[in-house]
Amino acid sequence: MSATNRRVRRAILEILWEGGPMTKEDVAVALGEKKGVNHIPSPHSLSALLCKSHSVITVGKRKVENILGHRSSHALYDLDREVVLSKDEIKFIREPSTMTPTERRQAKKCIACGRTRIFPPESDECLHCGRICV
């Protein structure tokens, strides 16, 4: 994966936390305004990047009207708010492919789910297992 996609995937998590549920078009606009992201992915690439994160979930649909007046349903993406309760917890849900080298050194494999994540302080399991699987 290129460094650009890593930066974009990290930025997507922050954008969804700050902006709430968004369509991929809304995410693309927010990525354009975000500092540190030079290249905005195409709509198809953006859909793939949104679906690759286990913490980004589809929460519904929104009717969107295009320039010609045609209406269609677009999926709304958001962070799993049952797992992530604050912006500081975003680093605990990142996949190893989007972690910085320092974060990758801190990451451990969760015994319960098998995912490699940074564990919250004083915890022996990942954030997802600590909040959902209990």
Rosetta blueprint (number, residue, H / E / L):
1 M L
2 S L
3 A H
4 T H
5 N H
6 R H
7 R H
8 V H
9 R H
10 R H
11 A H
12 I H
13 L H
14 E H
15 I H
16 L H
17 W H
18 E H
19 G H
20 G L
21 P L
22 M E
23 T L
24 K H
25 E H
26 D H
27 V H
28 A H
29 V H
30 A H
31 L H
32 G H
33 E H
34 K L
35 K L
36 G L
37 V L
38 N L
39 H L
40 I L
41 P L
42 S L
43 P H
44 H H
45 S H
46 L H
47 S H
48 A H
49 L H
50 L H
51 C H
52 K H
53 S L
54 H L
55 S L
56 V E
57 I E
58 T E
59 V E
60 G E
61 K E
62 R E
63 K E
64 V E
65 E E
66 N L
67 I L
68 L L
69 G L
70 H L
71 R E
72 S E
73 S E
74 H E
75 A E
76 L E
77 Y E
78 D E
79 L E
80 D L
81 R L
82 E L
83 V L
84 V L
85 L L
86 S L
87 K H
88 D H
89 E H
90 I H
91 K H
92 F H
93 I L
94 R L
95 E L
96 P H
97 S H
98 T H
99 M L
100 T L
101 P H
102 T H
103 E H
104 R H
105 R H
106 Q H
107 A L
108 K E
109 K E
110 C L
111 I L
112 A L
113 C L
114 G L
115 R L
116 T E
117 R E
118 I L
119 F L
120 P L
121 P L
122 E L
123 S L
124 D L
125 E L
126 C L
127 L H
128 H H
129 C H
130 G H
131 R H
132 I L
133 C L
134 V L
